[in-house]
């Protein structure tokens, strides 16, 4: 497929042309416009074992399309979802701040919805039980739904009952036949990982009680563009949502949004609260405020998206300039973290062991392996003490405060932290 730049009164984003145009996964409109092209990249969670180091790995186009009808930002599906998420390397509980975020949410929802021993809380993509464990401690029945068996095992060890399945209409119908209906259903950072969003939201409607509430958290597309967070784009994330697009997707399944919260997580996220359309609880003022804010931002105008691609290219240039200057000055550089976003950044910028000696991660599942594409080795955090790097590049920049606190010992030898997004910044 080739592409050409189209400039008119309505749009300056790249227009996609070619023999076959992909279609929008929500509204089926042809996808004629590109938001950004990040070249090719491997699957960001496909960490390479030592045994496979000399084996080839597949790379896929990493391009974000923008639908000119519903304004859903999205990637094409190159790899079946079952091949990505049946075994997964991300364990939520290794982030202390994320577990604390989940604890505050659990307390808030248990109080606001008056959940008790007769209630049921269901989490879709429940990972290692990082959230549901807090409801368990309150004596509230829970059920996790998690497709990755290796991650679900960790949840069960936390006394979180977990169904090892992908979620959609089929799973929801089975739950309904078994009398499993959710008073609270939560889905954190999973909507982006669903190739069939219509099937997913239809399943949500199926298992909500008449007064049940669903909350969905996702990184906000507006914040992604405003803060140049292009590294959050990878193949495991099929879609990127504004409130505008998310509300329409939920409404299509008979769900009504009555509240929205702004969250600092993942560089700026939204949490939307929805019920069945038949639920008459009032819509809060924050919903209209969010609609107005996004309209003012221009979320439903193609020309809003035109500057993003150039900002991405400039970030690449700035990072490479910093790394080249540091290496020429004889500095030693390592990285902290092995997140999906880091793999997008490093592969797009072409950063390998010629710049970074290694990275470290708290997750034992990743230690001893290599980052996909770049083949940078992953070690335990204590390896930084032995290496004594001059600079540590923080790849999960959304957790920079937590990481700077955990690895503050690098100051003993004058080491400094570097954050690449939204722009290069060095922390003394």
C-alpha positions as CSV (number, residue, x, y, z in Angstrom):
1,X,0.0,0.0,0.0
2,X,1.3,3.4,-0.9
3,X,0.4,6.8,0.6
4,X,0.4,10.4,-0.6
5,X,0.1,13.6,1.3
6,X,-3.1,15.4,0.7
7,X,-3.5,19.1,1.5
8,X,-6.9,20.8,1.3
9,X,-9.1,23.1,3.4
10,X,-10.3,20.1,5.4
11,X,-7.2,18.1,6.1
12,X,-3.4,18.0,6.1
13,X,-3.0,14.5,7.4
14,X,-1.6,11.8,5.2
15,X,-4.2,10.2,3.0
16,X,-3.8,6.5,2.4
17,X,-4.3,5.3,-1.2
18,X,-3.8,1.9,-2.7
19,X,-5.6,-1.2,-4.1
20,X,-7.1,-2.2,-0.7
21,X,-8.2,0.2,2.0
22,X,-8.8,-1.2,5.5
23,X,-12.1,-0.4,7.1
24,X,-12.9,1.1,10.5
25,X,-13.4,-1.6,13.2
26,X,-16.4,0.3,14.6
27,X,-18.3,2.0,11.8
28,X,-16.9,0.1,8.8
29,X,-16.0,3.3,6.9
30,X,-12.9,3.1,4.7
31,X,-9.8,4.2,6.5
32,X,-8.3,6.8,4.1
33,X,-6.1,8.8,6.5
34,X,-3.0,8.2,8.6
35,X,-2.3,9.8,11.9
36,X,1.3,8.6,12.1
37,X,3.6,6.0,10.5
38,X,6.2,4.5,12.9
39,X,7.7,2.2,10.4
40,X,7.8,-1.5,11.2
41,X,8.2,-3.1,14.6
42,X,7.9,-6.5,16.3
43,X,5.1,-7.3,18.8
44,X,6.1,-5.2,21.8
45,X,5.6,-7.9,24.5
46,X,7.4,-10.7,22.5
47,X,10.5,-10.8,24.7
48,X,13.3,-12.9,23.2
49,X,14.8,-15.7,25.2
50,X,18.5,-16.5,25.1
51,X,17.7,-19.7,23.1
52,X,16.0,-17.7,20.4
53,X,18.5,-14.8,20.3
54,X,19.8,-15.9,16.8
55,X,16.3,-16.5,15.4
56,X,14.5,-14.1,13.2
57,X,11.4,-12.3,14.5
58,X,8.5,-10.9,12.5
59,X,8.1,-7.1,12.1
60,X,4.8,-5.6,11.1
61,X,3.8,-2.1,9.9
62,X,3.0,0.2,12.8
63,X,0.7,2.8,11.4
64,X,-2.2,4.5,13.0
65,X,-5.3,5.3,10.8
66,X,-7.9,7.9,11.7
67,X,-11.5,7.3,10.7
68,X,-13.1,10.3,9.1
69,X,-16.6,9.2,10.1
70,X,-16.3,8.2,13.8
71,X,-12.8,9.5,14.5
72,X,-11.6,6.3,16.0
73,X,-7.8,6.1,15.8
74,X,-6.7,2.5,15.1
75,X,-4.2,0.0,13.7
76,X,-4.8,-2.8,11.3
77,X,-4.9,-6.3,12.9
78,X,-1.9,-8.2,11.7
79,X,-1.7,-10.9,14.3
80,X,-4.7,-12.7,15.9
81,X,-5.4,-11.6,19.4
82,X,-5.0,-15.2,20.7
83,X,-1.4,-15.2,19.6
84,X,-0.6,-12.0,21.6
85,X,-2.5,-12.5,24.9
86,X,-2.6,-16.2,25.6
87,X,0.7,-15.9,27.4
88,X,1.7,-12.4,28.5
89,X,4.7,-10.8,30.1
90,X,3.0,-7.9,31.8
91,X,2.2,-8.3,35.5
92,X,0.4,-5.3,36.9
93,X,1.4,-5.9,40.5
94,X,5.1,-4.9,39.8
95,X,4.0,-1.3,39.8
96,X,3.4,-0.1,43.3
97,X,1.6,3.1,42.1
98,X,-0.7,1.1,39.9
99,X,-1.7,-1.2,42.8
100,X,-2.4,1.8,44.9
101,X,-4.5,3.3,42.1
102,X,-6.5,0.1,42.1
103,X,-6.9,0.1,45.9
104,X,-8.3,3.6,45.9
105,X,-10.7,2.7,43.1
106,X,-12.0,-0.4,44.9
107,X,-12.7,1.6,48.1
108,X,-14.4,4.3,46.2
109,X,-16.7,1.9,44.2
110,X,-17.5,-0.3,47.2
111,X,-18.6,2.8,49.1
112,X,-20.5,4.5,46.3
113,X,-22.3,1.4,45.0
114,X,-22.8,0.0,48.5
115,X,-21.3,-3.3,47.5
116,X,-21.4,-6.2,49.9
117,X,-21.4,-10.0,50.3
118,X,-24.4,-10.4,47.9
119,X,-22.7,-8.3,45.1
120,X,-20.4,-9.5,42.3
121,X,-17.5,-7.5,40.9
122,X,-16.2,-8.7,37.6
123,X,-13.0,-7.4,36.0
124,X,-12.2,-8.0,32.3
125,X,-8.5,-8.5,31.7
126,X,-7.9,-8.9,35.4
127,X,-4.2,-9.7,35.0
128,X,-2.6,-10.9,38.2
129,X,-5.4,-9.9,40.5
130,X,-3.9,-6.5,41.3
131,X,-7.3,-4.9,41.6
132,X,-9.8,-7.6,42.6
133,X,-7.6,-8.6,45.5
134,X,-8.8,-5.4,47.3
135,X,-12.5,-6.4,46.9
136,X,-11.6,-9.9,48.2
137,X,-10.1,-8.3,51.4
138,X,-13.5,-6.5,51.9
139,X,-15.4,-9.8,51.6
140,X,-17.0,-8.8,48.3
141,X,-17.3,-11.7,45.7
142,X,-15.3,-11.3,42.6
143,X,-14.6,-12.9,39.3
144,X,-11.6,-12.2,37.0
145,X,-11.6,-12.8,33.3
146,X,-8.1,-13.1,31.9
147,X,-6.9,-14.8,28.7
148,X,-3.2,-15.2,29.7
149,X,-3.0,-18.4,31.7
150,X,0.4,-17.6,33.1
151,X,-0.9,-14.3,34.5
152,X,-4.2,-15.7,35.7
153,X,-2.3,-18.3,37.8
154,X,-0.8,-15.4,39.8
155,X,-4.3,-14.1,40.4
156,X,-5.6,-17.4,41.7
157,X,-2.7,-17.5,44.1
158,X,-4.1,-14.2,45.5
159,X,-7.5,-15.9,46.1
160,X,-9.0,-14.2,43.0
161,X,-11.2,-16.6,41.1
162,X,-10.3,-16.3,37.5
163,X,-11.8,-17.5,34.2
164,X,-9.1,-18.0,31.6
165,X,-11.0,-16.7,28.6
166,X,-11.2,-13.8,26.1
167,X,-14.2,-11.7,26.7
168,X,-17.0,-11.0,24.3
169,X,-20.5,-12.0,23.5
170,X,-19.8,-15.7,23.7
171,X,-18.2,-15.6,27.2
172,X,-20.9,-13.1,28.4
173,X,-23.7,-15.5,27.2
174,X,-22.1,-18.4,29.1
175,X,-21.9,-16.3,32.3
176,X,-25.5,-15.1,31.9
177,X,-26.7,-18.7,31.5
178,X,-24.8,-19.5,34.7
179,X,-26.4,-16.6,36.6
180,X,-23.2,-14.5,36.8
181,X,-24.3,-10.9,36.5
182,X,-22.1,-8.0,37.6
183,X,-23.1,-5.2,40.0
184,X,-19.8,-3.6,39.1
185,X,-17.9,-4.5,35.9
186,X,-14.5,-2.9,35.4
187,X,-12.2,-2.9,32.4
188,X,-8.9,-1.1,32.8
189,X,-6.7,-0.5,29.8
190,X,-8.2,-3.4,27.9
191,X,-10.6,-1.7,25.4
192,X,-7.5,-0.7,23.3
193,X,-6.5,-4.4,23.1
194,X,-9.8,-5.5,21.6
195,X,-9.9,-5.9,17.8
196,X,-13.7,-6.4,17.8
197,X,-15.0,-3.5,19.9
198,X,-18.6,-4.1,19.0
199,X,-18.5,-7.7,20.3
200,X,-16.8,-6.6,23.4
201,X,-19.3,-3.9,24.4
202,X,-22.2,-6.1,23.6
203,X,-20.8,-8.7,26.1
204,X,-20.7,-6.0,28.7
205,X,-24.3,-5.2,28.3
206,X,-25.2,-8.9,28.6
207,X,-23.8,-9.4,32.1
208,X,-24.7,-6.1,33.8
209,X,-27.5,-6.3,36.4
210,X,-30.4,-3.8,35.8
211,X,-28.6,-1.3,38.1
212,X,-25.1,-2.5,37.4
213,X,-22.3,-0.1,36.5
214,X,-19.4,-0.6,34.2
215,X,-16.2,1.6,34.4
216,X,-13.7,1.6,31.6
217,X,-10.3,3.2,31.8
218,X,-8.2,4.1,28.8
219,X,-5.4,6.5,27.8
220,X,-7.0,9.6,26.4
221,X,-6.2,10.2,22.7
222,X,-6.2,14.0,23.3
223,X,-3.4,13.6,25.9
224,X,-1.6,11.2,23.6
225,X,-1.4,13.9,20.9
226,X,-0.9,16.9,23.3
227,X,2.0,15.2,25.1
228,X,3.5,13.5,22.1
229,X,3.0,10.0,23.6
230,X,3.6,8.1,20.4
231,X,5.4,5.3,22.2
232,X,2.1,4.1,23.6
233,X,1.3,3.0,20.1
234,X,2.0,-0.7,19.5
235,X,0.4,-3.7,17.8
236,X,-1.1,-5.0,21.1
237,X,-3.2,-1.7,21.1
238,X,-5.6,-1.9,18.3
239,X,-7.4,1.4,19.0
240,X,-6.9,4.8,20.7
241,X,-9.9,6.5,22.1
242,X,-11.2,9.9,22.7
243,X,-14.3,10.4,24.8
244,X,-16.1,11.2,21.5
245,X,-15.4,7.8,20.0
246,X,-15.7,5.8,23.3
247,X,-19.2,7.2,24.0
248,X,-20.4,6.3,20.6
249,X,-19.1,2.8,20.8
250,X,-20.9,2.3,24.2
251,X,-24.1,3.9,23.0
252,X,-24.2,1.5,20.0
253,X,-24.5,-1.4,22.5
254,X,-27.3,0.2,24.6
255,X,-25.0,1.6,27.3
256,X,-25.3,5.2,28.6
257,X,-22.3,7.2,30.0
258,X,-23.3,9.2,33.1
259,X,-19.9,10.2,34.4
260,X,-16.3,10.7,33.3
261,X,-13.1,11.2,35.4
262,X,-9.8,12.5,34.3
263,X,-6.9,10.4,35.6
264,X,-3.2,11.0,35.7
265,X,-2.4,7.3,34.9
266,X,-0.5,6.3,31.7
267,X,0.2,10.0,30.9
268,X,-3.4,11.0,31.1
269,X,-6.4,8.7,31.0
270,X,-10.2,8.8,31.2
271,X,-12.5,6.6,33.3
272,X,-16.0,6.5,32.0
273,X,-18.9,5.2,34.0
274,X,-21.9,3.7,32.1
275,X,-25.1,1.8,32.8
276,X,-27.8,0.2,30.8
277,X,-29.7,2.7,28.8
278,X,-32.8,1.9,30.8
279,X,-31.1,3.1,34.0
280,X,-32.4,6.6,34.8
281,X,-29.6,7.9,37.1
282,X,-28.7,11.5,36.1
283,X,-25.9,12.3,33.8
284,X,-23.3,14.4,35.6
285,X,-22.1,17.8,34.5
286,X,-18.6,16.5,33.8
287,X,-19.9,14.6,30.8
288,X,-21.1,17.7,29.0
289,X,-17.9,19.4,30.0
290,X,-15.8,16.7,28.4
291,X,-17.8,16.9,25.2
292,X,-17.2,20.6,25.1
293,X,-13.5,20.3,25.8
294,X,-13.0,17.8,23.1
295,X,-15.1,19.8,20.6
296,X,-12.9,22.8,21.3
297,X,-9.8,20.6,20.8
298,X,-11.2,19.7,17.4
299,X,-11.5,15.9,18.1
300,X,-13.9,15.5,15.1
301,X,-11.9,17.6,12.6
302,X,-9.2,15.9,10.5
303,X,-7.0,19.0,10.6
304,X,-6.5,18.6,14.3
305,X,-4.3,15.6,13.7
306,X,-1.9,17.1,11.2
307,X,0.9,18.3,13.5
308,X,1.3,15.0,15.4
309,X,3.5,13.1,12.9
310,X,6.1,15.9,12.7
311,X,6.2,16.2,16.5
312,X,7.0,12.4,16.6
313,X,9.8,12.8,14.1
314,X,11.3,15.7,16.0
315,X,11.3,13.6,19.2
316,X,13.3,10.9,17.4
317,X,15.9,13.4,16.3
318,X,16.2,14.9,19.8
319,X,16.7,11.5,21.5
320,X,19.3,10.4,19.0
321,X,21.1,13.7,19.3
322,X,21.3,13.3,23.1
323,X,22.4,9.7,22.9
324,X,25.1,10.4,20.3
325,X,26.5,13.4,22.3
326,X,26.5,11.3,25.5
327,X,28.4,8.4,23.9
328,X,30.9,10.7,22.2
329,X,31.6,12.2,25.6
330,X,32.4,8.7,26.9
331,X,29.3,8.3,29.0
332,X,27.7,4.9,29.9
333,X,24.0,4.6,29.4
334,X,21.5,2.0,30.6
335,X,17.7,2.0,30.7
336,X,15.1,1.2,33.4
337,X,12.0,-0.8,32.5
338,X,11.0,-3.2,29.7
339,X,7.5,-1.9,28.9
340,X,5.7,-2.1,25.6
341,X,6.0,1.7,25.1
342,X,9.7,1.4,25.5
343,X,10.0,-1.1,22.7
344,X,8.0,1.2,20.3
345,X,10.4,4.1,21.2
346,X,13.6,2.1,20.8
347,X,12.6,0.3,17.6
348,X,11.3,3.5,15.9
349,X,14.4,5.4,16.9
350,X,16.8,2.6,16.0
351,X,18.3,2.5,19.5
352,X,20.2,-0.7,20.3
353,X,23.2,-1.8,22.4
354,X,25.3,0.7,20.5
355,X,23.7,3.2,22.8
356,X,22.2,1.3,25.8
357,X,24.2,-1.4,27.5
358,X,21.1,-3.1,29.0
359,X,17.8,-2.3,30.7
360,X,16.5,-3.5,34.1
361,X,13.0,-4.6,35.2
362,X,11.5,-5.7,38.4
363,X,9.5,-8.4,36.7
364,X,11.4,-11.8,36.9
365,X,9.5,-13.0,33.9
366,X,11.4,-10.6,31.7
367,X,14.8,-10.8,33.3
368,X,17.3,-12.8,31.4
369,X,15.5,-12.1,28.1
370,X,16.0,-9.5,25.4
371,X,13.9,-6.6,24.2
372,X,12.1,-7.5,20.9
373,X,13.7,-6.0,17.9
374,X,16.6,-4.2,19.5
375,X,17.8,-7.3,21.5
376,X,18.9,-5.2,24.4
377,X,19.4,-7.5,27.5
378,X,17.0,-7.3,30.4
379,X,18.5,-7.6,33.9
380,X,17.4,-7.1,37.5
381,X,17.5,-3.6,38.9
382,X,20.5,-4.4,41.1
383,X,22.6,-4.6,37.9
384,X,22.6,-0.8,37.9
385,X,24.8,-0.8,41.0
386,X,27.5,-2.9,39.3
387,X,27.3,-0.9,36.0
388,X,27.3,2.6,37.6
389,X,25.9,4.2,34.5
390,X,26.1,8.0,33.9
391,X,22.5,8.1,32.6
392,X,19.5,5.9,33.1
393,X,16.8,6.2,30.4
394,X,13.4,5.7,32.0
395,X,11.3,3.9,29.4
396,X,8.0,3.7,31.4
397,X,8.0,7.5,31.8
398,X,4.5,7.4,33.3
399,X,6.1,5.8,36.4
400,X,9.1,8.1,36.5
401,X,8.5,9.3,40.1
402,X,8.2,5.8,41.4
403,X,11.3,4.7,39.5
404,X,13.4,7.7,40.5
405,X,12.5,6.8,44.1
406,X,13.3,3.1,43.7
407,X,16.6,3.6,41.8
408,X,17.7,6.8,43.6
409,X,20.9,5.1,44.6
410,X,22.4,6.0,41.2
411,X,23.0,9.5,42.7
412,X,25.8,7.8,44.8
413,X,28.1,8.0,41.8
414,X,26.5,11.1,40.1
415,X,24.2,9.1,37.8
416,X,21.2,10.9,36.3
417,X,17.8,9.9,35.0
418,X,16.6,10.8,31.5
419,X,12.9,10.9,30.4
420,X,12.3,10.9,26.7
421,X,8.6,11.8,26.5
422,X,7.1,14.3,25.7
423,X,10.6,15.7,25.2
424,X,14.1,14.9,26.5
425,X,14.6,15.9,30.1
426,X,17.5,15.1,32.4
427,X,16.9,14.8,36.2
428,X,19.8,15.4,38.5
